[in-house]
């Protein structure tokens, strides 16, 4: 709420020039966050790929265990 109040005061007191400055500040503040989001996306993709390959290996082991148990029952 405080941020909204400060923004409103800047717009009321400064007019159109304040709006341009506020827009520039918003873009400048958001730019570093863009790199954080990109890094998080890359980390997520790497993690999902690794987990996916682990699941495939586990699935093969589970099938082998089931086949072994079935053959032991025969």
N, C-alpha and C positions, 0 to 999 in steps of 0.2 A: 504494500500500500504506500509505503514511504517513497519507493521508486516512482510509482505512478504520480504521486503528489509533486515530487521534484520535477518530473517531466512536464506536468501540467503548468507549473509555475514558470518553467523556462519558456514554454510555448506562449504563455500569456504575456510575459514580459518582453520576449525577444522577437516575436512575430515570425515572418518567413525566414529571416536569416538564422534564427535559433533553430528552426525546423531543419534547415540544411546542415547545421552543425550537429544536431542530434542524430540525423541520419548518418553522417560521416562517422560519428563516434560509435554508433551501433554496428556499422560494418567493420570498423577497426577492432572493436571488441570481439566480434564474432569470428574474425579470421583465424586467430590461434586455435579456437575451439574446433574449427574445421579439420585441422591437422590431428587433433586428439581423436575425433570421430573416425578419420581415415585409419589411424593406427589401431583403434579398437576393432574396426571392421576387418582389417588384415589379421589381427590376432584371433578373432572369432572364426574366420575361414580356416586358418591353420588348425585350430582346435577341433573344428568339425571334421576336417579331413582326417586328422589323426584318430579321432574317436571312431569314425566310420571304418577305417582300416582295422582297428582293434576289434570292432564288432564282427567283421568278416572272419577274422582269425578265431575268435571265440565261437562263432557259429560252426566252423569246421570242427573244432574240438568237441563241441556238444554233439554233433552228428556222429563223430567217431565213438564217443562214449555210449550213445544210444545204440549204435550198431553192435558194439561189443556186448552190451547188456542183452540185446536180443539174441545174439549168437550164443551167449552163455545160458540163456533160458532154453534153448533148443536141445 
